[in-house]
């Protein structure tokens, strides 16, 4: 889709540090982390950010939604069922 600027957010500080190259990752997902690190050069800008778990509920709901709706494609518009969760996440993020 030719995304050039990317912000990666996670509620796992260990994963953010590993992907950002601040820590070595010896977990079973180390190869995924290595691929993410190698993708860094594919973007004009790439930012990694740790967020609180309470402000990351939309990601959890999207993952569950994707599992139960494997034929659904989401590119630009937020799925209706996720809109409220996204609004809650934004409120939590601004409360920092």
C-alpha positions in Angstrom: 0.0 0.0 0.0 3.1 2.2 -0.1 2.9 3.5 3.4 6.0 5.6 3.9 5.5 6.9 7.5 4.6 4.5 10.2 3.9 4.7 13.9 4.0 1.3 15.8 2.4 1.3 19.2 2.3 -1.6 21.6 1.5 -2.2 25.3 4.5 -4.5 25.5 7.5 -2.4 26.5 9.8 -5.3 26.0 8.7 -5.8 22.4 9.0 -2.1 21.6 12.5 -2.0 23.0 13.4 -5.2 21.0 12.0 -3.8 17.8 13.6 -0.4 18.3 16.9 -2.2 18.7 17.4 -1.3 22.3 17.4 -4.9 23.6 18.2 -8.3 22.1 15.2 -10.6 21.8 15.7 -14.2 22.7 12.0 -15.1 22.8 10.3 -17.5 20.5 9.2 -14.4 18.5 12.8 -13.2 18.0 12.7 -13.9 14.2 9.6 -11.7 13.9 11.4 -8.9 15.8 14.3 -9.3 13.5 12.1 -8.9 10.5 10.5 -5.8 12.0 14.0 -4.3 12.6 14.9 -5.1 9.0 11.8 -3.3 7.7 12.9 -0.1 9.3 14.7 0.9 6.1 11.6 0.5 4.0 10.0 3.6 5.5 10.8 7.3 5.3 10.0 7.5 9.0 9.2 4.8 11.5 8.4 5.6 15.2 8.0 3.0 18.0 5.9 4.0 21.0 4.9 2.2 24.2 1.4 2.9 25.3 -0.6 1.8 28.3 -2.6 -1.4 28.0 -5.8 0.5 28.8 -5.2 2.7 25.8 -4.7 -0.3 23.5 -8.1 -2.0 23.6 -8.9 -1.3 20.0 -6.0 -3.5 18.9 -7.3 -6.3 21.0 -10.8 -5.9 19.6 -9.5 -5.7 16.1 -7.5 -9.0 16.6 -10.6 -10.7 17.8 -12.7 -9.2 15.0 -10.2 -10.4 12.4 -10.2 -13.9 13.7 -14.0 -14.1 13.5 -14.3 -12.2 10.1 -11.5 -13.6 8.0 -13.0 -12.3 4.7 -13.2 -8.7 5.9 -10.7 -6.2 4.5 -10.1 -2.9 6.4 -8.0 -0.3 4.7 -9.0 3.3 5.6 -12.3 3.4 7.5 -12.7 2.1 11.0 -15.1 -0.8 11.2 -18.3 0.3 12.9 -17.9 -2.3 15.7 -14.5 -0.8 16.6 -15.4 3.0 16.5 -16.5 3.1 20.2 -13.4 1.3 21.3 -11.2 3.6 19.3 -12.9 6.6 20.9 -12.2 5.1 24.4 -8.6 4.5 23.5 -8.2 8.1 22.4 -9.7 9.4 25.7 -7.3 7.1 27.6 -4.3 8.3 25.6 -5.1 12.0 26.2 -5.5 11.3 29.9 -1.7 10.6 30.2 
